[in-house]
Amino acid sequence: MINTSNDAYWKENLKYLFVLLCIWFIVSFGFGILLVDTLNQIKIGGFKLGFWFAQQGSIYVFILLILIYVILMNRLDKKYNLNE
């Protein structure tokens, strides 16, 4: 027997993961490598923006995405009545 509630939960969970990982890929690979020359024309705190994204920005975004994932998963757990 297939549990549709369980399937819907995992489908929504995978959707969150896909979106958040795409954002992280765009920030780390796109901003830090592909668009580095364009972003280096902008300076923040004396550092070129492309360099900042490659060295620190992607790490900050990754930490922020982890926090967003925790919040989304807590809401999803409550929605599907999976609170501990």
C-alpha positions, -999 to 999 in steps of 0.1 A, spaced: 0 0 0 14 34 -10 13 62 16 3 93 -3 11 116 26 46 102 28 51 105 -9 38 141 -9 62 149 21 92 136 2 82 153 -30 80 186 -13 113 180 6 131 172 -27 116 203 -43 131 224 -14 165 207 -18 166 212 -55 158 249 -53 182 256 -25 210 236 -42 204 255 -74 207 288 -56 240 276 -40 253 265 -74 245 298 -90 262 317 -62 293 295 -58 299 285 -94 282 313 -113 292 343 -92 325 329 -80 338 315 -114 317 324 -144 308 360 -136 339 368 -117 353 393 -142 320 412 -144 315 412 -106 352 423 -101 343 457 -114 323 463 -82 341 468 -50 328 462 -14 350 470 15 380 474 -8 376 439 -22 364 430 -57 329 415 -55 338 385 -77 367 377 -53 344 381 -23 318 357 -37 345 331 -45 362 334 -11 334 342 14 301 350 -2 294 314 -12 301 302 23 277 328 38 250 319 13 255 282 21 250 289 58 220 310 51 205 283 29 210 257 57 190 280 81 163 284 54 162 246 49 158 241 87 129 266 88 112 250 57 116 215 71 101 225 105 71 239 86 69 208 64 70 185 95 42 204 111 22 204 79 24 166 77 22 161 114 57 147 118 67 167 149 90 150 173 
